[in-house]
Amino acid sequence: MLLKEVYTPDVVCCSRDTDALTAAGMMRHRHVGAVVVVNDIDEDRTPVGIITDRDLVVEVLAESRDPRDTRVASLVRKPVVMAHETEETGAVIERMRSHGVRRVPVVDHKGVLVGIVTLDDLLAQFVEEAAALVQTSRRELQEERHQRR
């Protein structure tokens, strides 16, 4: 399955100079656990990183840093793990596993942000596919019983 069939297109994003307090407010307001950091929020939406609610807790709160003075650019991890919308989900899952990340920005052929894919998105898709396989198996059994009456 292609990633473009699974990712979430409505991405919360901010610029590098956004402060941690504003990013935390964005997460709360939009009910998300991550914000994608982009070059330019209005034009060049090329991802330069991602910050999570955990990053805010571990890197800002636990270190007693002032969230108003902490820029998100100082919180993003390198390298930025990204995916292309035309990739197979299996390749993205492997990349997430090897880098130990739960969320990956998704870009188009120009490298512009088009969405985000999360571990939860992928799990939901696989559960749906597994349920369809179970239904197929049950339907086959029903058909066989009907045929042999």
N, C-alpha and C positions, 0 to 999 in steps of 0.2 A: 504494500500500500504506500502511496506517495504521501509525504508530509503535508502537502497542501490540502489534503482531505481531513487532516486531524488538528492542525494548529489553530490557535485562537487569534483572530485578526485584530481584536481591540486591545492594543498594548498600551500600558501606562509607561510613559517615557519622560525623561528629563534631560537637561544639558549637564555637562561636566561641572559647571559652576553652581549647580543647585546645592543648597545646604542640606545636611542630613535631616534636620527638623522638617523641612518642606517635603523631602522625599518620604519621610515617615507619615506625614499628613496625607500625602497622595495615596499611600498604601491603605491607610485607614479609610479614607473617603471612597476609594474604588474597590475595597475589599479584596486586595491582592497581597501576595507575599513578596513581590519583587517589582522593581522598576528598571527598565532598560535605559541605559545612559547612551545618548546619541550625540554625534558631532554638533548638529544644529537642529533644534526642536522643530523649526518651521520649514527648513529647506533640505539640508543634507542629513537625513535620518539614518545615517550609517552607524550601527552600533559600535560603541567603544568599550562597552562593559555592561554589567548587570549588578545591581545591589539587591540584597534580600533583607527581609526583616531580621534574620539572624546576623547578617553583617552589621546592622545597626546596633543590635544588642551587644555582640562580641567586640566590635571595633570602636564603638562610640560610647555606649552606656557603661560597659564593664571597664573601660579605660578612663572613665571620667572626663571624656572630651566634651567640649561644648558643642551640641548639635547645630547651633546657629553658626558656628565658626568652622565646622567641618564640611568640606566640599565632598560631594559624592565621587569626584575624580580620585580622591585619595582612598576610596573604599573598594573600587573595582579590582577584580583579580585578573591577572594576566597569565596566559593568553586568554583572549575572549573566545569562548566556545560558541560557535554559531552553526547554523544549518541552512541549507538552501531549500526553498519550498518544493523543488522537484526531486529531492532525495527520497530514497526509500526509508521508511520508518526504522527498519532494522539497523541501518547504518547510523542513524541518529541515536538510537538506543545504545549501541556499542560506544559511540562517542561520549554519551552521558555517563555510561558506566566507567569508561577509562579515565575520565576527568573528575568523576565524583560530583556531578552536578545534577540537579533536579529540574532546572529550567534552562531553555536555550532560545535565544532570539532567532527568528527565522527571517531570512533576507531573500530578495528576488535576484534575478540575473545581474542586476546592476549593483548589488550589495546594499540595497535600501531596505530598511526594516519594513516587513509586511505582517509580522505576527510573532507569537511566542508559542513554544510547545513545552508542556510540563510533563513530569512523570505521571501525574493524575490524568492528563489528556490521553496519554498512550495506554495507561492501564484501562481506562474506560473503553477505549476502542477495542482492546484485546478481549475484554470481558464480553463486549457485544458480539464479537466474532465467535468466541467460544460458545456463547448461548445459541448462536445460529447453527453451529455444528451440532450441538445437542439436539436442537429442534429437527435438524435434518435426519439424524439417527432415529429419533422417535417417529418421525413421519415415515421413514422407510419401514420400520417395524409395523406401524399401522397399516400401510399398504400391503405388506406381506400377509398380515392377518386377514385383511379384506379379500385378497386374491384367493386365499386357501380355504374359504368357507364353503 
